[in-house]
């Protein structure tokens, strides 16, 4: 099968659907002409403004979260704990603050360090603030390629990680998705 770059229409769909459909797709990063690639094995969905774990809860719009409001397929990347970058992809239509966090990758090509967590995968792919707002459908330095659709029976639904501050309902909702029995998932 020839790798095929994902186009805008893949991302402009309901966030939970995109979060599941990203599993098995390949994230490609070009550094100094070298291709690094990893299969997405874990994601988390964030659906603002109703989602208390979203940076856009109650419609909050700040310089930090502007990319969340972009049409699906743009990178929303931010720093947590002053040291870990988090790679998110906007979803749905422009003006709707929704996104999917890429939590873990299975290294496929050129990746030599750990990618079983959002901070680790950003470090392994040298992703930082310079990617903020990058369009995955048009970029020459980072994009997604199609891969086999993961059957529903192989997709595990679980609570998102590290969002206890959002309260008992939002911290327990099963909007984290990962490929069953994949050893690169950050947390089973």
N, C-alpha and C positions, 0 to 999 in steps of 0.2 A: 504494500500500500504506500503510495506517495504521500508524504506529509503535506497537509493542506492547512494554510494559515486561516485561523478563525476570523470571520468577518463580523461587522457590526451587529447584524441580525442575531448572532448567537447570544450576545450580551443584553439585547433589548427585549428581555423576557422577564417573567416574574422571578424575583430574587431566589426563592427556594428552589425553583427549577434550575436556574443557572448554577447554584451552589452544588447541586447533585450532578448536573451535566459536566461540570468542570473536572470531576473525578475521571482520571484516565487520560485527560488531555495533557499535552506536553508544553511546558513553559520553556521558552528558548531565550537565551541572553547571549549577545555577541560582545566579547571583550577583546580588544586589540586583534580583531579578525578571527578570534577563536570562538567556536560555538560551545556553549554550556547548555545542557538540556536536562530536564527532570520531569517525571510523570507526576501530576498532581494526585495525591492520595488522601488529602484531608482538607476540608474547607469549613468555614462558619459563615452563616448569613446574618446580616444586620439590616433591619427594615425600619428606618426612621420615617416619620417622627413618633410613631407609637411605641417603638422599642426602647425601653429604658436603658439598654446597654449600648445603643447607638450614639455616636457623637452628634447626631442630628435630632436627638430626642426633643419633642415638642416643637420641631421645626427650626431649632437653633442653627444659625448659619454664622460661621466665623471664618477668618482667613485660613485657619487650619483645615476645616472640613469642606471647603468649596468644591473639591474634586468629587465628593460624594454626590453632589447635585448635577454632575455632568452626565451626558447621555452614556448609556452602558458601553463599557470597553475602555474606560480611562483608569489610570492608576491613581489610587488614593493611598499615599504612603506617609507614615508618621512615626515619630520616635516615642517609645515608652520607656519609663524608668531612666530616661536620659542616655540610654545606650543601645536599645534594640529597635531596629526598623521593622515595621509591619506592613506587608504588601497586601493591599485590598484592590479589588476591581469594582468599579461602579457598574450598576445594573439598571435595567428599565429605562424609562424616558428621561430626558433632560428636565431638571427641576425637582425630580423625586429623589430624595436622599437615601439611596439604598446601595449596598455593596456586599461583596463576599471577601472575607479574609482567607488568604492562602496559608494554611497552617503547616503543611508538610509536603515534601517532594521525595520521590524515589529517583535517585540519580540514574541518568541514562547515558549521558555523554559529557565528558570533560570535568565533571564535578568530583572533587576529591575530599571535600569536608562534609560534615554532618548537615543534613537538611530536615531533621525531624522536629521542627518547631519553627514558628514564624520568624523569630530573630535569627536563628541559625541559617535558614534558607536565604534570608536577605544578605547575611554575611557571606555565604558561599557564592552568591551571584553578584556580589559587590553592588547591591541596590541601596540607594540612599535618597535624600531629598531631591536630588537632581532628576529623579524619575516622576516627581509629583506632577500629575495631570497628563502624563504621557499617554498617547492614544495607541492602544495595543493593536488596533486594526490598521494603523499606518506606520508605526515605528520600524526603524531599521536596526534598532539595538535591543529590542525586547518584544516578543509576541507569543501567541499561543498557537499550537498546531493541533489539528484534529487527531483523535486517537479512538480506540474502540470504546463503544458505549458500555459502561459498567452495568450489568443487570441489577435490577432492584434488590434481588436476593443477596447480592454481594455488598450492598450499601448499608452501613450501620448508621443509625440516627442516635445522637447522644446530646446531652447538655453542652452548651458552650463552656469554654474554660476561662477562669480568671475574671468573672463578672459578677461576683457575689454582691457588689455594691448596687446592682440593678434590682435587688429584691428577690424574694422567693419565687415568684412566677417567672420573671424574665431570666433568672439564672438557671432555672430548671428546664425551660423550653428546649426541645430537641431540634436545634437548628445547626448542630455540628454534624457533618457527614464525613465518613471515611470508608475506605475500602477494607472490607473484612479480612482479617489475618495478614494484613500488609505490615511488614516489620518496620517500615519507615514512618508509621503514624506516630504523632507526638505523645499521645496518651490514649490508652485503650479504655 
